[in-house]
């Protein structure tokens, strides 16, 4: 049996016809996994006792606003609808809360749809400092804005105003330090932008793990996504050798200089930034001589055929 652990998207498992099924089917099936509060989705195929993580990774575009104690956070749109710890009045906008073992608190609002103009309101509930992190994630890039060590007291109010036409998240934060309604400071965040580069994945399709071989063989598999630069293979701890192919590849392995027993066959792919690995163990048995029973059986079949054709003539 194959057991896939981790988070599955609503625990849904499908067969090859996209019909819901349980984990006991013998046909092709996949699990669609989710990560980052359902913002990164990947299909995993289970076929011929192989688990294949398929591309593309589906990135659910969104913005997130995360504050770290001692403050509360709310979102309000132009119609007066709120999303905070007490209410969620806007579709596809959600509030979440994490309380870590050291007492550290993280409160986040995530926006998964175009909701027009809105503002983020941060209110101090104690004396201290808070951080605000903004992430804007699309299928092409990640933008990250950060406001660090903002001093607050109970009643402090900070506001981040956004506009629908904003192309970057370099929003100014206005700060009412004592909650008297008078703006005392404007804070500009530090902003970083990076391209969203998918990690490489390599999967060996043949041979299977612990398969017995007795002669030269070809190892084959697939790699993803399309930005793979090279594929390499090695036996045990020998030198890496280049493999023919990128998205689909194969490599001929000679067993001439290998001893009998178990050997590790490893493959790695490189996308210019990082490696991904897969490996299988094979059992080499060079003694390919047929057993005595097989020899006797073959001779007997041969004699029967000779007698049959002799009588037929």
Secondary structure, DSSP 8 states (H G I E B T S, - for coil): -----S-EEEEEEEETTS-B--TT--S-EEEEEEETTTTEEEEEEEETTEEEE-S--EE--EEEEEEESSEEEEEEETT--EESSS-B-STTEEEEEEE-TTS-EEEEEEE-S---SEEEEEEE-SSEEEEEEEEEE-SSEEEEEEEEEEEE-TT-EEEEEE-TT--S---EEEEETTSSS---EEEE-EEEEEE-----EEEEEES-TTEEE-S-EEEEEEEESTT--EEEEEETTS--EE-EESSEEEEEE--TT--SEEEEEEEEEE-SS-EEEEEEEEEE-------HHHHHHHHHHHHHHHHHHHHH-
